[in-house]
Amino acid sequence: MNILVINCGSSSLKFQMINSETEQCIAKGLCERIGIEGSMITYAPAGGEKEKTVTPMPDHTEAIRLVLEALTNEKTGVVKSLDEIGAVGHRIVHGGEKFAESTIITDEVMAAIEECNDLAPLHNPANLIGINACKKLMPGTPMVGVFDTAFHQTMPEEAYMYGLPYEYYKNYKIRRYGFHGTSHSYVSKRAAELLGRKYEDLKIIVCHLGNGASVSAVKNGKCVDTSMGLTPLEGLIMGTRCGDIDPAIIEFLAHKEGKNIDEIMSVLNKKSGVLGLSDNLSSDFRDLEAGYEKNDPNAIRTLKTYCYRVAKYIGAYAAAMNGVDAICFTAGIGENGPLVRTLVCGYLGYLGVTLDEEANQKKGEEVVISTSDSTTTVLAVPTNEELAIARETVRLVK
Ligand code: ADP
């Protein structure tokens, strides 16, 4: 069966067509600047040329119409008609406490997703727009929603509660939710397969280090803690997000800089993280690594602080699970960053971690990067959120 996987943002839309039998991506692409002047669609069939077309996309329905047109195009398309698309899998950012699992999309489900809009005001409305557009253009094709938060719904109360007045939880559902769940689930399962061990018997820590970054603790196949919270701003230092800070800094900055709350939140989300910490050197780890090799103090400070924070979370989660069998690195930096992996693992001697320096130089592959006598196994495992969404979609529509 062909599964169309859609990740719909407010002005962009990423898509992949995946054949569920071979689990291969047969075409993928991206619509950008939806509803803005200069919109364009990038489309590439597997093994074929990437084509970029600038064309008006006043709304998401038009964007999805163009995606379907590209997929069925006589010359470069990968299917003859829309009938060959068996189902659509939608990535949905926030499922609140309503969704602990993926689900077939119905009118009731759409209403429940809308009720979570408050928790992700930028993302959930965009996800719903994508669902509505598909509904219009492919009526009758089953759709599945796969939630970024669902995998973390198994966290115990002591991991998800904040030390705030309880009425805020009761009234507004303010608690920790966590994100990147599809990736943490995929990578932890894959690690168990690679180790040839039962998922249900393992204590695994996953470090998803991309532009956004989070760590999770997966005990006996269930997530027991993760570093992102009510929103993706909590936890690790990220590309441009600050991660954990003293909340009193917000008031302090408001007075010092004369900024209002929206302006401060914009600084915390867009100008902080490794970009801010490196004094605007870069949010891209390739630049930071190059700087580190050249002894640039901005790059050194940034990478050391970044890796120290990752190591602290690993320590916290080893404590939360009373031990750890495997630590996985994934996403852009986790898969391709030997230096970050080395600096993080440098803190893990107490877990019996020893790195295999040669294996650690590998990039973008599934590889055990610890030595055979390392007490805790360390692996790099490329994530594949689209494949995980396609698998969930097939599981539910079959
Ligand atoms: P997202 O999906 O959250 O946008 P990614 O998982 O693509 O993020 O990760 C982006 C990060 O990965 C960037 O900081 C980039 O520098 C880093 N990255 C990608 N490729 C490499 C590489 N070859 N070496 C080091 N870092 C890399």
Residues whose N, C-alpha, C, O or C-beta is under 5 A from the ligand:
A	BS01	ADP	L209 G210 N211 G212 S283 D284 F285 R286 A331 G332 I333 N336 G337
